[in-house]
Amino acid sequence: MKRNKANFKKVKIKDIAKINPDSIGRNYEQEKIEYVDISNVGSGNMIQTQEMNIQDAPSRAKRLVKSGDIILSTVRPNRRSFFYFRSPKENTVISTGFAVLRALENSDPKYLYYSVTNQTFTDYLTSNAKGAAYPAVDADIIYDGEVFVPKKKEDQSRIASVLSTYDDLIENNEKRIKILEEMAQRLYTEWFVKFKFPPRLRASTSSALRSGQAGHEKVKMVDSGTEYGKIPEGWGVKTLKNIVNVISGYAFKSSDFQETGIPVIKIKNITSSNAVDTQNVDFVSPVLATDKLAKYFLKDGDMIVAMTGATAGKVGRMSAHQTMLLNQRVAKIDPNSGYYSFVWGRIGTEEAKNELYRLAGGSAQPNMSAGQIENITLLVPVRNIVLEYERLAFPVLQKILLLQKRNKNLSKIRDLLIPQLVTGKRGLKA
């Protein structure tokens, strides 16, 4: 298909898709559902689903999805929460905060997905959203939205196939990231929770992570006098401030932000997958980057934690090709030399996130201070064991950052291609 706008036609969504075709009630035949709420979905990725009894499900658990269905957030569409379902479980139910789009026979489902998640369509939804506190769009707004489609369905499929290649690479990297995270966490648990640590292991990273080698049998266990009970001799129950420095972000004024300049990481940029969104950011002028802001600069690998709001307790590690600044309501956790991997093993788990959230109060407006984070208790081993763990775990954590960077680059290339291909501005070779 050569570049030729004449091969495309402008259509309304109602001409190529159905919206919210299947719904359920309390008499749904399945006892349990896999529920997807707004908080479970990012821009093209699913964080997780929640299994629950249908009788316990919230009233907004209404919409059923099938293979090839697309969900778009109708609340705050500018946040770009969307997902394409390849093969969902038959009992997957979506919140009414989403619209479910199902392609008609004349439309390729994946092409439809790329069309309605294109930034131009997001801008259309955002400009037509109603409501101040919770701006939202209804089905009629989506139905009336216009997109370009190739006149031949096979051309739609070809475009979708090219763009899907990038998504497939991203998904594969995400799977690799998950495996690496599990490897590092498993080693942390073995050494510092189960105390099955080898005092002087000198194996390779991969073999150490896989093995159940233990050199801990002869270590004397002593009463810690704390909730930790008996611990290895020489270890201590301490607070986080003994091994890290916690720095709260800088309070930029709203008037400081502009369209270009130095990127600023805000609380919204911490994702639910221990990563940091470094693409959808605000900026401040380089003029503001004086020496007084030096401690607020972020570098590759820095750990940050959300301190307030519904996202309090979420943590992430920076993976960016440029220096950025830290905004207020977010803290940077700066470990002492040799303790980087150990500290991440302590705070990078779901249990730790929940602990931090409780620390923030868990109320309507949770809030925590840098001092509260520093006072979190933890079991600190003797230094030689920490350093050995660092030697093994740090390369794994670095590999995760590398894969995250690759995914950001792949996403950037794909997002540049989408508006070119789905409008006919750029064609594919025959």
N, C-alpha and C positions, 0 to 999 in steps of 0.2 A: 504494500500500500504506500504509494508515494505521497509526499506532502501536497495536499490539495483540499482546501476548505470546501470545495464543491462536493467532496465525498461525505461531508458531515451535514447533519441537520440539527436544528435547535428544537428540543422537545421539552414538555413539562414532565415532571416526575410522575404525575398521574397517568401519563401515556406509556410508561415503561415499568411501573412498579405498583404493588399494593402496599398499604401502610397498616400495620397492626392487624394482620389477617386472622390470627388465632389468639384467643384469650381463654382464661380459666376462671373458675369460681371455687368456693369451698368444697363443692362436690366433685372436684377433680379426682379422676380414677387412681392417680398415684398417691401413695401415703407420704412419700418424701419427694422433695424437689431440690434441684440444684439452682439456688437463687443467685441472681446477679443484680447488684445494686450499683448506684452511681459511683460509689467509692471503689468498686472492684475493677473499673475500666479506665484505661488511659487512652492515649492516642494510638489506636491500633493494637493495643496489647491488653490482655486479660490478666489482672493481678491474681485473682482467685475467685472461686465460687463458694457459696455457703450452703452446705447440706442442712436441711431442716424439715421437720414435719409440716405438712401442708396446713394443719390446724394452727401451727405456731407462726406461720408466715405472716409478714406485714401485709396490710390491705393493698399496698402498691404492687405486690407480687401477682401480676396479671398476665403478662404477655409470653406466649410460647414462641420458641424459635426452632427452625429446621436448618439443615445444611444449606449454605448459600445465602442465609439471611444476614442482613446488616442492621446494626443498632446504632442510632445517633442520639446523643443526649439532647433533649428538648429544653432542659433547664440550663441556663448560662451556656449557650452553644459556643460562645467564644473560647471556652475551655477545651473544646475539641476532644470530647470523650466519644470514641466510636470503636467498633469492632466488627470483624467479618467472621462468621461461624462456618468452619469447614465441616465439622462433624460433631455437633453438640449431642449430649445425652438427650434422650427423648423427653426427659422430665426437667429440662433446663427452662427456667422461668425468669423473665426479665422485669425489672421495675418499670412502672408507668412513667418514670422519669426519662425513659428512652422511647423513641419511635422505632418500630421494627419495619424494615423495608424488605420486601420480597420481590425479586425481579419477575416481570411477566415473560411470556414465552419469547417475545421479540427482543429481549435484552439479556446480555451476558451478565450474570450476577457480580462477577469480580470487576467488570468494567463499571457497572453501576456504583460499586463500592468506591472506586477511585474517583468517580465523578462527584459523588456527594461528600467525599472527605477532602476534596480539593479546597484550598483556602478561599477561592472565589465563592464557593457555595456556603462555606462557613460565614463569610462576610455578609452574604445575603440573609442567612438565618439570624445573625447577630443584629443586623439593621432592622429586622422585622420582629424582634423579640419584644414582648410587652411585660410590664411590671418592673418596679424599681428595685425592690429587695431581691426578688428571684425572677429576673428576666427570662421568659420562656416563649417558645413557639408552639403552635398547635399543628395538627395533621394537615389542615388546609394550607397553611403557609408552606409546608414541605411539598405538598402536592403541586402547588403553583410555582415551585422553584424550577428554573430552566437550566438545562445542561445541553452540551453538544454530544451527539452520538454519531458514529459512522453509520451510513445507510445500510451497510451489510453487517450482519451479526458476526460473521467470521472475522471481520476487521476489528470489531470490538474485542473479540477473544484474543486476537494477536496482540493488541495493545495491552490487554490485561495480563497476558502471559509474560511480556517483557517486564512490566512493573512488578509482577509477582516474584520474579527472579530475585529482586532486591529483598522483598519480604521473606522469602525462603532463606536467604543468607542470614538475615537478621534473626530469624527464628532459630536457625541452627546455632548461631553464636549464643543466643539466650540459653539454649539447652546446655551448651558447654560451660557457660557461666554458672548455671545452677549446679552442675556436677562439681566444678571447682570450689564453689561455696560450701557444698556439702563435705568435700574432702577436708577443707581447712577447719570447718566446724567440728567434724568428727575427731580430728587430731586434738583440737582444743578440749573437747569433752573427755577424751581418753586420758589426757595428761593432767588436766586441772579440775576435773569433776570426779572422774573415777580413780584418779591418782595412779594410772597405769603408765607412768612416764619412764623412758629409758634415760638414766643419768648421763650417759656419754654415747649417744647414738651418732654414728657418722655415716649412715646410709643415705642414699639419694632421696630427694624429696618424694618422688612418686612411691618408692618402695616403703618409705617410712609411713606415709599416709595410708597405704594399703595394709601394712603389717599390723599384727597384734603384739609386736615385740614389747616386752615389759622387763624393766630392770629395777622395778620398784619394790620387789619383795622384801629386800633387806632393810628398807628405810623404816626408821622408828616412827611410830605414830604417837602424837601427844595430844592431850586435851587442850583445845583452843580457848575454852571458857566462853565460847560464843555459840550461836546457832549452827555454826559450821561443824561443831563436834570435834572429833579427832582429826588432826591434819598432820602431814609430814613434818618431822622435826626441822626447824629452820625456816619454815614458811610462816607467814603472818597475816592476820586479819587487819586490813588497813582500809583507808578511804582512797577514792580515786585521785584526790589531790596529791597523794604521795608519789604518783607516777605520771600525772598529766598536768597541763595548764589549760584551763577553760577560759575562752575569750568570747564575750558577747559581741554581737555585730554592732556596726556603727549606725547611729540614728540619722540617716539621711532625711532631708526635708523633701516633701513632695515636689517642690519647685526645683530640686536638684536633678530630677530625672529628665532624660531627653532621648532622642531617637538613636543617637550614636555615641560612641565614646568607650569608656571602660565598663564592661558588663558587671552587674550587681546580682548576687545570688540572694533571693528572698525565700521566705518560708514556703512559698508555693512551688519552688523548684525542687524540693526534696520529694522524691517519688516513694511509692510503697515497696519498691524492690531494692532498697539500699543503694540507690543511684541518685544522681543529681542531674536535673534537666538544665543543661548549659546553653540551650538554643533559644528557648522562649524566655528571654531575659530583658530587663530594663537596663538603661545605661546612665552613667554620670560623666560629666566633663573631666578630661585628664587634668584640668586645672585644679580639681579638688584633691587629686592624688598627691598630697603633700606628705612630709615625713610623719605628721601626726596620725595619718591613716595607715602607716606601715604595718601595724599589727593586725589590720583587718584584711590584708591581702590574702587570697587563697591560691594555693598551688596544687599541682597534681597530687592526688592521694590524700589530701586533707579530709579529716572526718568532721562532719557537721551534724547538729541535732536541732530539730524544731522545738522551740521553747514555749509556744503558746497556741491556743486554739485547738480545733479538732485534730490537727496533725501533730500536736505535742507528743514528743517521744520518737517521732520518725527520725531515722539516721541515714546518712548517705556518705559516700566518698566521692570526692571530686575527680572527674576524668575529663580534662579539657586541655586544649593546645595553647591556651593563653591565660594570663593572670586575670583574676577577677576579684571583686570586693565583696565583703560580707555585710549584709544588711541587719538591722535590729530584729529581735525576736528569733534570731538564729545564733547558735554558739558554735565556735570551733573548738574541737578537742585536740590538743597538741601533746602527744605522748612524749615522755622522756626517751632519750636515745636507747634503742634496743627493745622498747616496749610496744612498738607500733602494732604488730600482729597480735600480741597478747591483749592489748586494749580493745582492738577491733573484735576479737573473739568474745570479749566480755559484753560489748555494747551492740554488736551487730546482729543479735538474735531477736526473734519475736518476743521471747520472754523479757529481754532487756527493754524493748520498746514499750511493752505493757508496764514494766516497772517504772520507766520514766514518765509514762502517762499518769500513773497513779501518783507519782511524785509531784506532778503538776496540779494535782487536785482532782482531775477527772470530772470536773464540774462543767457547767454551761460554757465557761471560759477558762479552761485550764491554763496555768501559767507556772513556770519554774524559773529559778534564778541560776546563775552560773555557780553560786555557792552551793546550792542544793545538788547540782550535778557533781561537784567536786566531793561532796560528802557521801556519795554512794559507796557502800562497803563492798569489798571484794577480797578474795584470797590471793595473796601475792606470793609466788614461789621464790626460792632462792635464785639469785641472778643468773647463775650458769644455766639453769634449766630454761629460764625465760629467753636467754640468748640462743640456746639450741632450738627452741621453738621458733624464734624469729628467723633463724637460718633456714628452717624448713618451710615455714608458712608464708614468709614474705614474698618469695617468687610466685607462689600461687595467687596471692592477692594482687600482685602486679600484672599477672596474666589476665585476671578479671578486668582490671582497668584497661588493658590493651584491647580486649574484646569489646568493651563498652565504647571505646573510642572508634573502633571499626564500625560498630553499629550506628553511631552518630554520623559518620561519614556516609555510610550506605543510605541512611534515612535522608540525609541532605541531598544526595544525588537523586534519589527517587522523588523527593518532593520538588526538585527542580524540573524533573521530567514530566510529572503528572500534568501540570497545566499546559505543557507544550503538546503532549500526546492526546489529551482528552478534548482538545479544542481544534485539532487539525493544524496547529501552527508548525508542527514538526511531524513528518511522516516516517514510516518504516520502510526499509528496503523490501522490494518485492521478492 
